[in-house]
Amino acid sequence: MTLNELNNYFAELLHPEQYAADPSRNGIQIQNEDPANAPIDTVAFATDASVATAQKAIEAGAQVLFVHHGLFWGDCNTVTSIHYQRLSTFIKHNLALYACHIPLDANEIVGNNYGLARRMNLSNLKPFGVWRDMNIGVQGSFECELSVPEVIARLFPNGESPSKVFAFGKQRIRTVGIISGGAGGEVDQAAAAGLDAYITGEVGHGDFHNIKELGMTVIAGGHYNTETVGINLVREKLAKETGLKTLFIDFPTGL
């Protein structure tokens, strides 16, 4: 498989063209020297593009690094300082970079939000949460009411701890809305939908009083922890369907 063929595979799976309002430059952000002909046999996956994740991909012999958070957002940056160091690491080692932001959050097959919902065994799944006129999250219901600690245990079956729990609302949870990453500001949409709880990754200082005054139970699972799900679902699907070697580079930020 070549980089161009891999790009077509990801485009068919993730449909980045449907998310034009996403400030991320979804797709190939850095190509390799010969995207039409050079063979790809190993693809690395990580949540974030950085010097550290690029170096680990290079050490593993990968020709491509697939990430959720790429190096280009909105307007172009000057290639200086840290941005130069990051780009030069990829280019010097002929490592291509593919980024997928909101399309990976929202995807119903391999997305962060639907992946978390299925991990928690939520049913009656349907779209929830709109950002820049894009549907990005999911809502669903448990088979019976669960306590907040029971919800957390389903969210993190391997024992990770959420960054913060705001228990200003219901203590018995049946319905949940999920938007991964830094979506604390969307708690009002969960309240408007009449949901018992809202799960996101990161809650900012300015969201605290909204959560309290809305009387919502909110679990901030961690930006990183809620956005490793889709990356790994894409990785597993790619390996199964193409036979390419894949690896996940776990580089947690603690945030």
C-alpha positions in Angstrom: 0.0 0.0 0.0 1.2 3.5 -0.8 0.6 6.7 1.1 -2.0 7.8 -1.5 -3.8 4.5 -1.2 -3.7 4.8 2.6 -5.1 8.3 2.3 -8.0 6.9 0.2 -8.7 4.2 2.8 -8.9 6.7 5.6 -11.0 9.1 3.6 -13.6 6.3 2.8 -13.7 5.4 6.5 -13.7 8.8 8.2 -15.2 11.2 5.6 -13.2 14.3 6.4 -15.0 16.2 3.6 -18.1 16.3 5.8 -16.4 18.4 8.5 -15.3 21.5 6.7 -15.8 23.6 9.8 -13.1 21.7 11.7 -10.1 23.9 12.1 -7.8 20.9 11.8 -6.2 20.2 8.4 -7.6 16.7 8.3 -5.8 14.3 6.0 -2.1 14.1 5.0 -0.3 16.9 6.8 3.2 15.8 5.8 3.7 13.5 2.9 6.6 11.1 2.3 9.1 11.5 -0.6 7.1 9.4 -3.0 3.4 9.1 -1.9 2.3 7.4 -5.2 4.9 4.6 -5.2 6.8 4.1 -2.0 5.5 1.1 -0.2 4.0 1.4 3.3 4.2 -1.6 5.6 4.0 -0.1 9.1 1.7 2.6 10.4 2.1 4.1 13.9 -0.8 5.6 15.8 -0.8 8.2 18.6 -3.1 10.8 20.0 -0.8 13.7 19.5 1.8 14.7 16.9 5.0 15.7 18.6 8.8 15.2 18.4 8.5 12.4 21.0 5.7 10.4 19.2 7.5 10.9 15.8 10.7 9.6 17.2 9.0 6.5 18.6 7.3 5.9 15.3 10.7 6.2 13.5 12.3 3.8 16.0 9.6 1.3 15.3 10.2 1.5 11.6 6.9 3.1 10.7 6.5 5.1 7.5 3.3 6.9 8.6 2.1 8.4 11.9 -1.7 8.7 12.2 -2.8 11.1 15.0 -5.9 12.8 16.4 -4.1 16.1 17.1 -1.9 17.1 14.1 0.5 20.0 13.6 -1.6 22.3 11.5 -4.7 24.1 12.7 -6.5 26.9 10.8 -4.0 29.4 9.3 -0.5 28.3 8.4 2.3 28.7 11.0 5.8 30.0 10.3 8.3 27.1 10.3 10.4 28.3 13.2 11.2 27.3 16.8 9.2 24.3 18.1 7.2 24.0 14.9 10.4 23.7 12.9 11.7 21.0 15.3 8.5 19.0 14.9 8.3 19.3 11.1 12.0 18.6 10.6 11.7 15.4 12.6 9.2 14.0 10.2 10.8 15.3 7.0 14.4 14.2 7.8 13.2 10.7 8.4 10.7 10.5 5.6 7.9 9.9 8.0 4.5 10.9 6.8 1.8 12.5 9.1 -1.9 11.9 8.8 -4.2 13.8 11.1 -7.9 13.3 11.8 -9.7 15.5 14.4 -13.5 16.0 14.5 -14.1 13.2 11.9 -12.5 10.8 14.4 -14.5 12.1 17.3 -17.8 11.8 15.5 -17.4 8.6 13.5 -20.1 6.0 14.3 -17.8 3.1 13.6 -14.4 4.0 14.9 -15.0 7.3 16.6 -13.9 8.4 20.1 -17.5 9.1 21.3 -19.2 6.0 19.9 -16.2 3.9 21.0 -16.6 5.1 24.6 -20.4 4.5 24.4 -19.9 1.0 23.3 -17.2 0.4 25.9 -19.7 1.4 28.5 -22.4 -0.8 27.0 -24.8 2.1 26.3 -27.8 1.3 24.1 -30.2 3.4 22.0 -27.3 5.4 20.6 -28.0 8.6 18.7 -26.1 11.8 17.8 -25.7 14.3 20.6 -23.9 17.6 20.7 -23.3 20.2 18.0 -20.2 22.2 17.5 -19.8 24.7 14.6 -22.9 23.1 13.1 -21.3 19.6 13.2 -22.7 16.7 15.1 -19.8 15.4 17.2 -21.0 13.4 20.1 -23.4 10.6 21.1 -26.0 9.9 23.8 -27.4 6.6 25.0 -28.8 4.8 28.0 -27.8 2.1 30.4 -29.9 -1.0 30.9 -30.6 0.2 34.5 -29.6 3.0 36.7 -26.0 3.0 37.8 -24.2 4.9 40.6 -21.6 7.5 39.5 -18.7 5.1 40.6 -20.3 2.3 38.5 -20.4 4.6 35.5 -16.8 5.5 36.0 -15.9 1.8 36.2 -17.5 1.2 32.8 -15.8 4.3 31.4 -12.4 3.1 32.6 -12.5 -0.7 32.9 -8.7 -0.8 33.3 -8.8 1.3 36.4 -7.8 4.8 35.2 -9.1 7.7 37.2 -11.1 10.5 35.8 -9.5 14.0 36.0 -12.5 15.4 37.9 -16.1 14.4 38.9 -18.7 17.1 39.4 -21.6 15.5 41.3 -24.0 18.4 41.2 -26.8 16.4 39.6 -28.3 13.0 39.7 -26.5 10.2 41.6 -28.3 7.4 39.8 -27.5 7.6 36.1 -29.5 6.1 33.3 -28.9 8.5 30.3 -25.6 9.9 29.3 -24.2 12.3 26.7 -20.5 11.9 25.5 -18.2 14.4 23.8 -14.5 13.5 24.2 -11.7 16.0 24.5 -12.1 19.6 25.6 -15.9 19.9 25.5 -16.7 21.0 29.0 -18.5 24.0 27.6 -21.1 21.8 25.9 -22.6 20.8 29.3 -25.6 23.0 28.5 -26.5 20.8 25.6 -26.6 17.8 27.9 -28.8 19.6 30.3 -31.1 20.8 27.5 -31.4 17.2 26.3 -32.5 16.1 29.8 -29.6 13.7 30.3 -28.7 12.4 33.7 -25.0 12.8 33.2 -22.4 14.2 30.8 -19.0 12.7 30.0 -16.2 14.7 28.4 -12.5 14.9 28.6 -11.5 18.3 29.9 -13.5 20.9 31.9 -12.2 24.5 32.1 -12.4 26.8 35.0 -15.1 28.8 33.3 -17.3 25.7 33.1 -17.6 25.1 36.8 -20.5 27.4 37.6 -22.4 26.4 34.5 -22.2 22.8 35.7 -23.2 23.7 39.2 -26.1 26.0 38.3 -27.4 23.6 35.7 -27.4 20.9 38.4 -25.5 18.4 36.2 -23.4 15.4 37.0 -20.3 15.6 34.8 -17.4 13.2 34.5 -14.2 14.8 33.1 -12.3 11.6 32.1 -9.2 13.4 30.8 -8.5 14.9 27.4 -6.0 12.2 26.6 -7.8 9.3 28.2 -11.0 10.0 26.2 -9.1 10.3 22.9 -7.1 7.2 22.7 -10.2 5.2 21.9 -10.8 6.1 18.2 -7.1 6.0 17.4 -7.0 2.3 18.5 -10.2 1.4 16.7 -8.8 2.8 13.5 -5.6 0.9 14.1 -7.3 -2.4 14.7 -9.5 -2.0 11.7 -6.6 -1.1 9.4 -4.5 -4.0 10.5 -7.4 -6.5 10.1 -8.5 -5.3 6.7 -5.1 -4.6 5.1 -2.6 -6.8 6.9 -0.4 -3.7 7.5 1.7 -3.8 10.7 0.4 -1.2 13.2 1.4 0.0 16.6 0.0 2.4 19.2 2.3 4.9 20.8 1.0 5.6 24.3 2.3 9.0 25.4 -0.1 10.2 28.1 -0.1 13.8 29.2 -1.9 13.3 32.5 -4.4 15.9 31.3 
